[in-house]
Amino acid sequence: MNAGEQLSLWGLIQNASLLVQLVMLLLLLASVVSWIMIIQRGLYLSQAKRSLNNFERRFWSGADLNKLFREGNERAEKGKTDGVESLFRAGFTEFTRLRQQGSSGPEAVMEGTERAMRVAMSREQEKVEMNLPFLATVGSVSPYIGLFGTVWGIMNSFRGLATMHQATIATVAPGISEALVATAMGLFAAIPAVMAYNRYSAKAEWLLSSYETFAEEFSSILHRKVHSG
């Protein structure tokens, strides 16, 4: 293999030691999985924001709560209910059930309703924050994994130099270059993961804050409804 082929990216990967190759493979897999999650999270959060805006527009337009609930049930049967509408359905279901029993006072009805919405909120929080810890882990750990591969590759290069009587740049460059590829791959995996994590964490925080605000406002509406008889 000539010097040009040896210093090409594929040549550097091919000639790297087994441990460095394993590090590169691990970083490549982490990068591929993180990109899949980045795309999936981006689509989900965008859809969740659209669903929030659409539902709040219908809700605050003065639509009948029973009609909204029936429409939500129809969408739920098709698997299309998510986000803030899940909070609405959980709260309204419990509110209606407790009022129909007739044995629960207004405060007990509201406590049960708010408890049902908190449970639904916990489920939605899990959905919104799904895969974000993995992106955070890839973003924080990948540079160190790449650095480990670099250090190991440089150590091998220096061990090889010890057996040579005369060392030149030509003999050192391939070993150093293949070691630095691991660092580059670590950064390639980490940078998109960190950027996506920061962006999606902010979006998730905004969504969850909007869900909580809606739950409080909806609880106030039901509170007035239950005390008005």
Secondary structure as UniProt FT lines:
FT   HELIX           3..6
FT   HELIX           9..15
FT   HELIX           18..59
FT   TURN            60..62
FT   HELIX           65..77
FT   TURN            78..79
FT   HELIX           84..101
FT   HELIX           106..128
FT   TURN            129..131
FT   HELIX           132..161
FT   TURN            162..163
FT   HELIX           169..227
//
